[in-house]
Amino acid sequence: MERQNKFEKEQKEFVEKLVRLNRTAKTVKGGRRMSFSALTVVGDGKGRVGYGFGKANDVSEAIRKSIDKAKRNLMFVPVKNGTLPHEMLGNYKSSSILLKPACPGTGIIAGGTVRAIMDAIGATDVISKSLGSSSPVNVVRATFNALENLMDAKEIASNRGKSLQDMWG
């Protein structure tokens, strides 16, 4: 009983978004063999987010695999007042993503792939622009590259041996 409650709590804790579902067909002697790949984003709405890519012969199995991988690869993103702390450019192969903080009330101005990630993080006001390739897998990886390089003000202050008050005057 306790194990089931823990499982239900974990399910409620995370926001799961399906970014892309792809079907591929392999021609074999008996006809076509279908295979599916799923790209998902998982977050808790409080700054933790991860992505996963899963492949299987069944849609539900591919989605389950990708969600499991996403939960194993969670990272923390500093979110301040519903937006990002500063502007950042992320790159992955030929995809580039520009992420900018926005004023309260702006909303999430982003394409579907980046929007899913921002919803999972819990950010409410962000401006983004996809530059280069629009392949969903590459866009997700470029976005995560940008999010990994975001700096938290408290972390920078502690690294310099100062308080936040000293940093901002």
Phi and psi restraints in degrees (value plus and minus 20) as a CYANA .aco file:
   2 GLU   PHI     -85.2   -45.2
   2 GLU   PSI     -56.8   -16.8
   3 ARG   PHI     -83.4   -43.4
   3 ARG   PSI     -59.7   -19.7
   4 GLN   PHI     -85.7   -45.7
   4 GLN   PSI     -61.3   -21.3
   5 ASN   PHI     -83.1   -43.1
   5 ASN   PSI     -59.6   -19.6
   6 LYS   PHI     -82.7   -42.7
   6 LYS   PSI     -61.3   -21.3
   7 PHE   PHI     -84.6   -44.6
   7 PHE   PSI     -64.2   -24.2
   8 GLU   PHI     -83.5   -43.5
   8 GLU   PSI     -59.8   -19.8
   9 LYS   PHI     -82.9   -42.9
   9 LYS   PSI     -61.6   -21.6
  10 GLU   PHI     -85.1   -45.1
  10 GLU   PSI     -58.8   -18.8
  11 GLN   PHI     -83.2   -43.2
  11 GLN   PSI     -61.9   -21.9
  12 LYS   PHI     -92.8   -52.8
  12 LYS   PSI     -46.7    -6.7
  13 GLU   PHI     -87.7   -47.7
  13 GLU   PSI     -55.3   -15.3
  14 PHE   PHI    -125.4   -85.4
  14 PHE   PSI     125.4   165.4
  15 VAL   PHI    -118.9   -78.9
  15 VAL   PSI     102.6   142.6
  16 GLU   PHI    -131.2   -91.2
  16 GLU   PSI     105.7   145.7
  17 LYS   PHI    -143.1  -103.1
  17 LYS   PSI     109.2   149.2
  18 LEU   PHI    -108.1   -68.1
  18 LEU   PSI      96.1   136.1
  19 VAL   PHI    -107.6   -67.6
  19 VAL   PSI     -65.7   -25.7
  20 ARG   PHI    -170.9  -130.9
  20 ARG   PSI     114.2   154.2
  21 LEU   PHI    -141.8  -101.8
  21 LEU   PSI     103.6   143.6
  22 ASN   PHI    -141.5  -101.5
  22 ASN   PSI     115.4   155.4
  23 ARG   PHI    -128.7   -88.7
  23 ARG   PSI     111.5   151.5
  24 THR   PHI    -142.4  -102.4
  24 THR   PSI     127.4   167.4
  25 ALA   PHI    -141.7  -101.7
  25 ALA   PSI     111.9   151.9
  26 LYS   PHI    -132.6   -92.6
  26 LYS   PSI     106.1   146.1
  27 THR   PHI    -105.2   -65.2
  27 THR   PSI     101.9   141.9
  28 VAL   PHI    -143.2  -103.2
  28 VAL   PSI     159.7   199.7
  29 LYS   PHI     -75.7   -35.7
  29 LYS   PSI     -60.9   -20.9
  30 GLY   PHI    -105.5   -65.5
  30 GLY   PSI     -22.2    17.8
  31 GLY   PHI     119.6   159.6
  31 GLY   PSI    -159.3  -119.3
  32 ARG   PHI    -128.5   -88.5
  32 ARG   PSI     117.9   157.9
  33 ARG   PHI    -129.5   -89.5
  33 ARG   PSI      98.6   138.6
  34 MET   PHI    -106.9   -66.9
  34 MET   PSI     123.1   163.1
  35 SER   PHI    -157.9  -117.9
  35 SER   PSI     130.4   170.4
  36 PHE   PHI    -146.6  -106.6
  36 PHE   PSI     125.4   165.4
  37 SER   PHI    -148.2  -108.2
  37 SER   PSI     121.7   161.7
  38 ALA   PHI    -148.8  -108.8
  38 ALA   PSI     117.6   157.6
  39 LEU   PHI    -135.5   -95.5
  39 LEU   PSI      98.8   138.8
  40 THR   PHI    -147.0  -107.0
  40 THR   PSI     138.1   178.1
  41 VAL   PHI    -144.5  -104.5
  41 VAL   PSI     115.3   155.3
  42 VAL   PHI    -146.1  -106.1
  42 VAL   PSI     114.6   154.6
  43 GLY   PHI    -170.8  -130.8
  43 GLY   PSI     145.1   185.1
  44 ASP   PHI    -124.1   -84.1
  44 ASP   PSI     -19.6    20.4
  45 GLY   PHI      57.5    97.5
  45 GLY   PSI     -14.7    25.3
  46 LYS   PHI    -146.2  -106.2
  46 LYS   PSI      -2.1    37.9
  47 GLY   PHI      93.4   133.4
  47 GLY   PSI     -32.4     7.6
  48 ARG   PHI    -115.1   -75.1
  48 ARG   PSI     113.5   153.5
  49 VAL   PHI    -171.5  -131.5
  49 VAL   PSI     132.3   172.3
  50 GLY   PHI    -175.4  -135.4
  50 GLY   PSI     140.6   180.6
  51 TYR   PHI    -149.3  -109.3
  51 TYR   PSI     136.0   176.0
  52 GLY   PHI    -166.9  -126.9
  52 GLY   PSI     132.0   172.0
  53 PHE   PHI    -148.7  -108.7
  53 PHE   PSI     101.1   141.1
  54 GLY   PHI    -148.9  -108.9
  54 GLY   PSI     126.0   166.0
  55 LYS   PHI    -145.2  -105.2
  55 LYS   PSI     121.7   161.7
  56 ALA   PHI    -183.8  -143.8
  56 ALA   PSI     151.7   191.7
  57 ASN   PHI    -103.3   -63.3
  57 ASN   PSI     -27.0    13.0
  58 ASP   PHI    -145.8  -105.8
  58 ASP   PSI     123.1   163.1
  59 VAL   PHI     -82.3   -42.3
  59 VAL   PSI     -70.0   -30.0
  60 SER   PHI     -83.9   -43.9
  60 SER   PSI     -55.3   -15.3
  61 GLU   PHI     -88.7   -48.7
  61 GLU   PSI     -59.3   -19.3
  62 ALA   PHI     -83.9   -43.9
  62 ALA   PSI     -62.6   -22.6
  63 ILE   PHI     -85.6   -45.6
  63 ILE   PSI     -62.9   -22.9
  64 ARG   PHI     -81.6   -41.6
  64 ARG   PSI     -63.5   -23.5
  65 LYS   PHI     -82.2   -42.2
  65 LYS   PSI     -63.7   -23.7
  66 SER   PHI     -87.5   -47.5
  66 SER   PSI     -56.6   -16.6
  67 ILE   PHI     -87.4   -47.4
  67 ILE   PSI     -59.9   -19.9
  68 ASP   PHI     -81.5   -41.5
  68 ASP   PSI     -62.9   -22.9
  69 LYS   PHI     -85.2   -45.2
  69 LYS   PSI     -58.5   -18.5
  70 ALA   PHI     -84.1   -44.1
  70 ALA   PSI     -59.7   -19.7
  71 LYS   PHI     -88.6   -48.6
  71 LYS   PSI     -47.4    -7.4
  72 ARG   PHI     -98.0   -58.0
  72 ARG   PSI     -41.1    -1.1
  73 ASN   PHI    -131.9   -91.9
  73 ASN   PSI      21.8    61.8
  74 LEU   PHI     -95.4   -55.4
  74 LEU   PSI     124.8   164.8
  75 MET   PHI    -155.9  -115.9
  75 MET   PSI     140.3   180.3
  76 PHE   PHI    -119.6   -79.6
  76 PHE   PSI     114.8   154.8
  77 VAL   PHI    -138.9   -98.9
  77 VAL   PSI     106.9   146.9
  78 PRO   PHI     -92.3   -52.3
  78 PRO   PSI      96.0   136.0
  79 VAL   PHI    -134.6   -94.6
  79 VAL   PSI     106.1   146.1
  80 LYS   PHI    -140.9  -100.9
  80 LYS   PSI      99.1   139.1
  81 ASN   PHI      34.3    74.3
  81 ASN   PSI      18.5    58.5
  82 GLY   PHI      60.5   100.5
  82 GLY   PSI     -13.3    26.7
  83 THR   PHI    -157.1  -117.1
  83 THR   PSI     157.2   197.2
  84 LEU   PHI    -102.6   -62.6
  84 LEU   PSI     135.0   175.0
  85 PRO   PHI     -91.4   -51.4
  85 PRO   PSI     -50.2   -10.2
  86 HIS   PHI    -179.7  -139.7
  86 HIS   PSI     151.8   191.8
  87 GLU   PHI     -92.6   -52.6
  87 GLU   PSI     124.9   164.9
  88 MET   PHI    -170.1  -130.1
  88 MET   PSI     124.2   164.2
  89 LEU   PHI    -135.9   -95.9
  89 LEU   PSI     105.0   145.0
  90 GLY   PHI    -134.4   -94.4
  90 GLY   PSI     122.6   162.6
  91 ASN   PHI    -146.8  -106.8
  91 ASN   PSI     123.7   163.7
  92 TYR   PHI    -171.3  -131.3
  92 TYR   PSI      95.8   135.8
  93 LYS   PHI      30.7    70.7
  93 LYS   PSI    -138.9   -98.9
  94 SER   PHI    -117.6   -77.6
  94 SER   PSI     -14.7    25.3
  95 SER   PHI    -117.6   -77.6
  95 SER   PSI     117.9   157.9
  96 SER   PHI    -151.4  -111.4
  96 SER   PSI     122.1   162.1
  97 ILE   PHI    -148.2  -108.2
  97 ILE   PSI     109.4   149.4
  98 LEU   PHI    -123.4   -83.4
  98 LEU   PSI     101.2   141.2
  99 LEU   PHI    -133.7   -93.7
  99 LEU   PSI     109.9   149.9
 100 LYS   PHI    -150.0  -110.0
 100 LYS   PSI     122.1   162.1
 101 PRO   PHI     -89.0   -49.0
 101 PRO   PSI     135.7   175.7
 102 ALA   PHI    -155.6  -115.6
 102 ALA   PSI     139.6   179.6
 103 CYS   PHI     -89.4   -49.4
 103 CYS   PSI     132.8   172.8
 104 PRO   PHI     -78.0   -38.0
 104 PRO   PSI     115.4   155.4
 105 GLY   PHI      78.8   118.8
 105 GLY   PSI     -29.3    10.7
 106 THR   PHI     -90.2   -50.2
 106 THR   PSI     -60.7   -20.7
 107 GLY   PHI      69.2   109.2
 107 GLY   PSI    -194.5  -154.5
 108 ILE   PHI    -117.0   -77.0
 108 ILE   PSI      89.8   129.8
 109 ILE   PHI    -121.9   -81.9
 109 ILE   PSI      75.8   115.8
 110 ALA   PHI    -180.7  -140.7
 110 ALA   PSI     142.3   182.3
 111 GLY   PHI     -92.6   -52.6
 111 GLY   PSI     154.0   194.0
 112 GLY   PHI     -79.1   -39.1
 112 GLY   PSI     -58.0   -18.0
 113 THR   PHI     -89.2   -49.2
 113 THR   PSI     -69.3   -29.3
 114 VAL   PHI     -90.1   -50.1
 114 VAL   PSI     -55.1   -15.1
 115 ARG   PHI     -79.6   -39.6
 115 ARG   PSI     -62.8   -22.8
 116 ALA   PHI     -81.2   -41.2
 116 ALA   PSI     -60.1   -20.1
 117 ILE   PHI     -87.3   -47.3
 117 ILE   PSI     -64.1   -24.1
 118 MET   PHI     -85.5   -45.5
 118 MET   PSI     -57.2   -17.2
 119 ASP   PHI     -83.1   -43.1
 119 ASP   PSI     -61.7   -21.7
 120 ALA   PHI     -87.0   -47.0
 120 ALA   PSI     -54.6   -14.6
 121 ILE   PHI     -89.4   -49.4
 121 ILE   PSI     -59.6   -19.6
 122 GLY   PHI      86.5   126.5
 122 GLY   PSI     -10.1    29.9
 123 ALA   PHI     -95.6   -55.6
 123 ALA   PSI     118.6   158.6
 124 THR   PHI    -130.6   -90.6
 124 THR   PSI     -41.9    -1.9
 125 ASP   PHI    -152.4  -112.4
 125 ASP   PSI      81.3   121.3
 126 VAL   PHI    -166.2  -126.2
 126 VAL   PSI     122.8   162.8
 127 ILE   PHI    -134.0   -94.0
 127 ILE   PSI     112.7   152.7
 128 SER   PHI    -159.1  -119.1
 128 SER   PSI     136.4   176.4
 129 LYS   PHI    -160.2  -120.2
 129 LYS   PSI     109.2   149.2
 130 SER   PHI    -109.9   -69.9
 130 SER   PSI     105.0   145.0
 131 LEU   PHI    -136.9   -96.9
 131 LEU   PSI     113.6   153.6
 132 GLY   PHI      69.9   109.9
 132 GLY   PSI    -164.3  -124.3
 133 SER   PHI     -82.1   -42.1
 133 SER   PSI     123.2   163.2
 134 SER   PHI    -128.4   -88.4
 134 SER   PSI      -3.9    36.1
 135 SER   PHI     -79.9   -39.9
 135 SER   PSI     104.6   144.6
 136 PRO   PHI     -76.5   -36.5
 136 PRO   PSI     -59.9   -19.9
 137 VAL   PHI     -84.9   -44.9
 137 VAL   PSI     -65.0   -25.0
 138 ASN   PHI     -88.3   -48.3
 138 ASN   PSI     -56.3   -16.3
 139 VAL   PHI     -85.6   -45.6
 139 VAL   PSI     -61.8   -21.8
 140 VAL   PHI     -82.7   -42.7
 140 VAL   PSI     -64.8   -24.8
 141 ARG   PHI     -87.1   -47.1
 141 ARG   PSI     -56.6   -16.6
 142 ALA   PHI     -86.5   -46.5
 142 ALA   PSI     -59.6   -19.6
 143 THR   PHI     -84.3   -44.3
 143 THR   PSI     -63.0   -23.0
 144 PHE   PHI     -87.0   -47.0
 144 PHE   PSI     -51.5   -11.5
 145 ASN   PHI     -82.5   -42.5
 145 ASN   PSI     -62.9   -22.9
 146 ALA   PHI     -86.0   -46.0
 146 ALA   PSI     -62.8   -22.8
 147 LEU   PHI     -87.5   -47.5
 147 LEU   PSI     -53.3   -13.3
 148 GLU   PHI     -84.4   -44.4
 148 GLU   PSI     -52.8   -12.8
 149 ASN   PHI    -110.0   -70.0
 149 ASN   PSI     -19.0    21.0
 150 LEU   PHI     -87.4   -47.4
 150 LEU   PSI     121.6   161.6
 151 MET   PHI    -130.6   -90.6
 151 MET   PSI     118.8   158.8
 152 ASP   PHI    -113.9   -73.9
 152 ASP   PSI     115.7   155.7
 153 ALA   PHI     -81.9   -41.9
 153 ALA   PSI     -59.7   -19.7
 154 LYS   PHI     -84.1   -44.1
 154 LYS   PSI     -61.0   -21.0
 155 GLU   PHI     -84.5   -44.5
 155 GLU   PSI     -63.6   -23.6
 156 ILE   PHI     -84.3   -44.3
 156 ILE   PSI     -62.3   -22.3
 157 ALA   PHI     -82.9   -42.9
 157 ALA   PSI     -62.9   -22.9
 158 SER   PHI     -88.6   -48.6
 158 SER   PSI     -54.9   -14.9
 159 ASN   PHI     -84.6   -44.6
 159 ASN   PSI     -54.1   -14.1
 160 ARG   PHI    -105.8   -65.8
 160 ARG   PSI     -27.1    12.9
 161 GLY   PHI      56.2    96.2
 161 GLY   PSI       9.8    49.8
 162 LYS   PHI    -144.2  -104.2
 162 LYS   PSI     148.5   188.5
 163 SER   PHI    -114.2   -74.2
 163 SER   PSI     145.7   185.7
 164 LEU   PHI     -81.5   -41.5
 164 LEU   PSI     -56.3   -16.3
 165 GLN   PHI     -83.1   -43.1
 165 GLN   PSI     -60.0   -20.0
 166 ASP   PHI     -86.2   -46.2
 166 ASP   PSI     -57.5   -17.5
 167 MET   PHI     -85.5   -45.5
 167 MET   PSI     -65.3   -25.3
 168 TRP   PHI    -117.7   -77.7
 168 TRP   PSI     -21.5    18.5
